[in-house]
Amino acid sequence: MMLVLMTLGLLVLLPAWHVLIRNQKRGATESVIIIGDDLEKISAINNNSEIDFIGYVSLNIRSQDGHKNPETTSESTPVATFTDGGTTSLVPQPEIDNLDYLGGLSRLHETLLSYDPDTAVLAFSQTDREEFFGVLNTCYNHGVTTKAHRELGDNILTCDTSKYEDLVDINLEPWDWQDRMIKRVFDMSFAATGLLVFSPLMIAIAIAIKVDSPGPIFYVQERTSAFGGTFSVYKFRTMIPETEDPTPIDDEENDRITRVGRILRDTHVDEIPQLWAIFTGKMSVVGPRAAWTDEEKELQKRVGDWQKRWFVKPGLTGLAQINEASSTNPKQKLGYDVEYIRRQSFPLDMQIIVKQVYKVINDALDYSA
């Protein structure tokens, strides 16, 4: 009984302590650093802002005398050494006066621990998955508030509460901690119950897939998680194994779908293995639909602010799914996803789940008819 009580107590106390640390009042003086890959933007932010920065973090390394340390390739092209390894062509950049170089992006974790900044202003040339969202994830894990120039505001999720004219606050926590806790407890309960209840059905489906066509039982695909991270999604295989095409395509036009696969898709039971990703915390029951990483490259070209979906954990179903908005219409899909992020609450999740279950039952009845 003592073990049970301690476990329940820690499940409440640890998250509460985590929130208390994140929300604790800082001292009168706010410490701010600049993080980016564009020295020109770093210099501009430093010169045009009234903030007293303690330093900056960037890709370029400076030598001990305060100057860049160029090397020469076999073609005698000046290159700059990167902290992450490798070299790149050295483009002339303005010196950043009165601003200390704190280190490279590859050692951002150590830099944040050493200097303990309250806020980080991001100065990146683009909102890419590897660097920009990697930095966002690191800052989030360290409880560092992040800001960016307003010119990036259309590509990221923001809460325009910044007191500085040219900067916007990046919304790393669009949901309250109470909502996140309730959501996680519900996700674990939902996934555990589903895996237990559907285990006999999963065995039957596995046998049917092996009998129907050659190939593996499960289909594994890399999907995008929160802050641009990736994770593996498992689904029952519904297609003949072949090289994947990232271009969104309608199921009706796809001739690679097997006979059993068509049944699984029409009844939505091919999604059952994703309950494991929900149970382990990679996904939620409700949220923006996790997209294939290669497919997202195409979708980003078509919708410039597609990255706004990356600010929350992806879900098995969501507002876009119950409104039948798919990747074939990414702008409409993104609109529903952002609306969900802004409105998210436990009652809304329940409404979406009820509508999705109703839709699945209707689809199953239509198929059997």
C-alpha positions in Angstrom: 0.0 0.0 0.0 2.9 2.3 0.8 4.4 1.7 -2.6 1.1 2.5 -4.3 0.6 5.7 -2.3 4.2 6.8 -3.0 3.7 6.2 -6.8 0.4 8.1 -6.9 2.0 10.9 -4.9 5.0 11.2 -7.2 2.8 11.2 -10.2 1.3 14.4 -8.8 4.2 16.0 -7.0 6.9 15.6 -9.7 4.8 17.3 -12.5 3.8 20.0 -10.0 7.4 20.6 -9.0 8.4 20.7 -12.6 5.8 23.4 -13.3 6.8 25.3 -10.2 10.4 25.4 -11.4 9.4 26.5 -14.9 7.1 29.3 -13.6 9.3 30.5 -10.8 9.9 34.3 -10.7 13.3 35.2 -12.0 15.5 38.0 -10.6 15.0 41.6 -11.6 17.6 41.3 -14.3 16.6 39.1 -17.2 19.5 37.2 -18.9 19.1 36.8 -22.7 21.2 35.1 -25.3 20.9 35.0 -29.1 21.0 31.6 -30.9 21.2 31.3 -34.7 23.0 30.3 -37.8 22.9 33.7 -39.5 25.6 36.1 -38.2 24.1 38.9 -40.1 20.8 38.5 -38.3 22.5 38.0 -35.0 24.3 41.3 -35.5 21.2 43.1 -36.6 19.2 41.9 -33.5 22.1 42.9 -31.3 22.4 46.4 -32.8 18.7 47.2 -33.2 17.3 45.8 -29.9 17.3 47.5 -26.5 18.0 44.1 -24.9 21.4 43.7 -23.1 22.5 40.3 -24.4 25.0 38.2 -22.5 26.3 36.6 -25.7 25.4 34.5 -28.7 25.5 30.8 -29.8 26.2 30.1 -33.5 27.6 27.6 -35.9 30.8 29.5 -36.6 33.8 29.1 -34.4 36.0 32.1 -33.5 39.7 31.7 -32.8 41.2 32.9 -29.5 42.0 36.3 -30.9 38.3 36.9 -31.6 38.4 36.4 -35.4 36.9 33.6 -37.5 39.2 30.7 -38.1 39.1 30.0 -41.8 40.8 27.1 -43.4 41.7 26.5 -47.1 40.4 23.7 -49.3 42.3 22.2 -52.2 40.6 24.8 -54.4 41.8 27.6 -52.1 38.2 28.4 -51.2 37.9 30.0 -47.7 35.9 27.7 -45.4 34.6 28.0 -41.8 34.9 25.2 -39.4 31.6 24.1 -37.8 31.2 22.9 -34.2 29.0 20.1 -35.5 31.8 18.8 -37.7 32.7 19.5 -41.3 33.2 22.8 -43.1 31.3 25.2 -45.3 32.2 28.0 -47.6 33.1 31.1 -45.6 30.8 34.0 -46.5 32.0 37.4 -45.2 30.0 38.4 -42.1 30.0 41.6 -40.0 31.8 41.4 -36.7 29.5 41.4 -33.7 30.9 44.0 -31.3 30.4 43.8 -27.6 28.8 40.4 -27.8 30.6 37.3 -26.5 30.6 34.1 -28.4 29.3 31.4 -26.0 29.7 28.3 -28.1 28.4 26.2 -31.0 24.9 24.8 -31.6 26.2 21.2 -31.0 27.0 22.2 -27.4 23.8 24.2 -26.8 22.8 21.9 -23.9 26.0 22.6 -22.0 25.8 26.4 -22.8 22.3 26.6 -21.4 23.4 24.8 -18.2 26.5 27.1 -17.9 24.9 30.5 -18.4 21.3 29.6 -17.3 19.6 32.2 -19.6 16.0 33.2 -19.0 15.3 33.9 -22.7 16.7 33.0 -26.1 16.2 35.1 -29.2 16.5 32.9 -32.3 18.2 34.3 -35.4 18.0 31.6 -38.1 17.8 31.8 -41.8 14.9 29.4 -42.0 12.6 27.4 -39.7 14.1 24.0 -40.6 13.6 20.7 -38.8 17.2 20.0 -37.8 18.5 23.3 -36.4 15.6 25.6 -35.7 13.2 23.1 -34.2 16.1 21.2 -32.6 17.0 24.4 -30.7 13.3 25.0 -29.8 13.2 21.5 -28.3 16.4 22.1 -26.3 15.2 25.4 -25.0 11.8 23.9 -24.0 13.6 21.1 -22.1 15.6 23.7 -20.2 12.6 26.0 -19.5 14.1 28.8 -21.6 11.6 31.3 -23.0 12.1 31.8 -26.8 11.6 34.8 -29.1 12.0 35.3 -32.8 11.9 38.1 -35.3 8.4 39.0 -36.5 9.4 38.0 -40.1 9.3 34.4 -38.9 5.9 34.8 -37.2 4.0 33.3 -40.1 6.0 30.0 -39.9 5.8 29.3 -36.2 3.2 29.2 -33.4 3.4 32.5 -31.5 1.7 34.3 -28.7 2.2 38.0 -29.4 2.9 39.1 -25.8 6.5 40.3 -26.4 7.2 43.8 -25.1 9.8 44.3 -27.9 8.5 45.8 -31.2 10.5 43.5 -33.5 10.2 40.3 -31.6 7.4 37.8 -31.0 7.2 35.1 -28.3 7.3 31.6 -29.6 4.5 29.5 -28.0 6.3 26.5 -26.7 3.5 25.5 -24.3 0.2 26.3 -26.0 -1.7 24.2 -23.4 -1.9 24.6 -19.6 0.0 22.0 -17.5 -3.3 20.7 -16.1 -4.6 19.9 -19.6 -1.3 18.2 -20.5 -1.5 16.0 -17.3 -5.1 15.1 -17.8 -4.4 14.4 -21.5 -1.4 12.1 -20.7 -3.3 10.1 -18.1 -6.2 9.6 -20.5 -3.9 8.6 -23.3 -2.2 5.9 -21.2 -5.6 4.6 -20.0 -7.1 4.6 -23.5 -4.1 2.9 -25.1 -3.7 0.2 -22.4 -7.4 -0.6 -22.6 -7.4 -0.7 -26.4 -4.4 -3.0 -26.6 -5.9 -5.4 -24.1 -9.4 -5.5 -25.6 -8.2 -5.7 -29.2 -5.4 -8.3 -28.7 -7.5 -11.3 -30.0 -8.5 -9.2 -33.1 -4.9 -8.2 -33.7 -3.8 -11.9 -33.8 -6.6 -12.7 -36.3 -5.6 -9.7 -38.5 -1.9 -10.7 -38.4 -2.8 -14.2 -39.7 -5.1 -12.8 -42.4 -2.3 -10.5 -43.7 0.2 -13.3 -43.9 -2.3 -15.5 -45.8 -3.4 -12.8 -48.2 -0.1 -11.5 -49.5 3.7 -11.9 -49.0 5.5 -9.4 -46.8 5.7 -8.3 -43.2 2.6 -8.0 -40.9 3.4 -4.5 -39.8 4.2 -1.4 -41.8 6.8 0.9 -40.2 7.1 4.5 -41.1 9.0 7.5 -39.7 6.6 10.2 -38.7 7.1 13.7 -37.3 6.7 14.3 -33.6 6.6 17.5 -31.5 9.3 20.1 -32.3 10.1 18.4 -35.6 11.4 15.2 -33.9 10.7 11.8 -35.5 9.4 8.5 -34.2 8.4 5.1 -35.8 4.7 4.4 -36.4 3.5 0.8 -36.7 0.4 0.0 -38.7 -1.0 -3.3 -40.1 0.3 -3.6 -43.6 -2.4 -2.9 -46.2 -0.4 -2.6 -49.4 2.0 -4.7 -51.5 5.5 -3.8 -50.3 7.1 -1.3 -52.7 9.1 1.9 -52.8 7.1 4.6 -51.1 6.0 7.7 -52.9 5.8 10.9 -50.7 3.2 12.5 -53.0 -0.3 12.3 -51.3 -2.6 10.0 -53.2 -6.2 9.0 -52.8 -6.8 5.4 -51.6 -9.3 4.9 -54.4 -6.5 5.6 -57.0 -4.0 3.2 -55.3 -3.8 -0.2 -56.9 -1.2 -1.5 -54.5 -3.8 -2.0 -51.7 -4.4 -5.7 -50.9 -7.8 -7.4 -50.4 -7.3 -7.6 -46.7 -5.8 -4.2 -46.7 -8.9 -2.7 -48.2 -11.0 -4.1 -45.4 -8.6 -2.9 -42.8 -8.6 0.6 -44.2 -12.4 0.8 -44.7 -12.9 -0.3 -41.1 -9.9 1.7 -39.8 -8.6 -1.3 -37.8 -5.2 -1.0 -39.5 -4.5 1.9 -37.0 -4.7 -0.3 -33.9 -0.9 -0.9 -33.5 -0.5 2.9 -33.1 -2.0 2.5 -29.6 1.5 1.4 -28.6 3.0 4.8 -29.7 0.2 6.5 -27.6 1.0 4.3 -24.6 4.7 5.1 -24.8 4.1 8.9 -25.1 5.1 9.4 -28.8 1.5 10.2 -29.8 -1.8 11.3 -28.2 -5.2 10.0 -28.9 -6.2 13.4 -30.2 -3.9 15.9 -32.0 -2.7 16.8 -35.5 -2.3 13.7 -37.6 1.4 12.6 -37.6 2.6 12.9 -41.2 5.3 10.9 -42.9 8.6 12.8 -42.8 9.2 12.5 -46.6 5.6 13.5 -47.3 6.0 16.6 -45.1 8.8 17.9 -47.4 6.2 18.1 -50.2 3.5 19.6 -47.9 5.9 22.3 -46.7 6.5 23.4 -50.3 2.8 23.7 -50.8 2.0 25.3 -47.4 4.7 27.6 -46.0 3.5 27.6 -42.4 3.1 23.8 -42.2 5.5 23.7 -39.2 2.9 25.2 -36.9 1.6 21.6 -36.5 4.9 20.6 -34.9 4.3 22.5 -31.6 2.2 19.8 -30.1 2.3 16.0 -29.9 0.6 14.3 -32.9 -2.6 12.3 -32.5 -4.4 9.2 -33.8 -7.4 11.4 -34.7 -8.1 15.1 -34.6 -10.3 17.9 -35.8 -9.0 17.6 -39.3 -9.9 13.8 -39.4 -13.5 14.2 -38.3 -13.9 16.9 -40.9 -12.4 14.7 -43.6 -9.5 17.1 -44.3 -6.6 15.1 -45.6 -3.0 15.7 -46.9 -4.5 16.1 -50.4 -5.7 19.5 -49.2 -2.9 20.6 -46.9 -4.0 24.2 -46.4 -7.5 23.1 -45.1 -5.9 20.4 -43.0 -3.4 22.8 -41.4 -6.3 25.2 -40.7 -8.1 22.5 -38.6 -4.9 21.5 -36.9 -4.0 25.0 -35.8 -7.6 25.6 -34.7 -7.4 22.5 -32.5 -4.1 23.7 -31.0 -5.7 27.0 -30.1 -8.9 25.5 -28.7 -7.5 22.3 -27.1 -9.3 21.1 -23.9 -10.3 17.7 -22.5 -14.0 18.3 -23.4 -13.0 19.1 -27.0 -10.9 15.9 -27.1 -13.9 13.9 -25.9 -16.1 15.4 -28.6 -13.6 14.5 -31.3 -13.2 10.9 -30.0 -17.0 10.4 -29.9 -17.4 11.7 -33.5 -14.4 9.6 -34.7 -15.9 6.4 -33.0 -19.3 7.2 -34.6 -17.6 7.6 -38.0 -15.6 4.3 -37.6 -18.8 2.4 -36.6 -20.7 3.9 -39.6 -17.9 3.0 -42.0 -17.8 -0.6 -40.6 -21.6 -0.9 -41.0 -21.5 0.5 -44.5 -18.8 -2.0 -45.5 -20.7 -5.0 -44.0 -23.8 -3.9 -45.8 
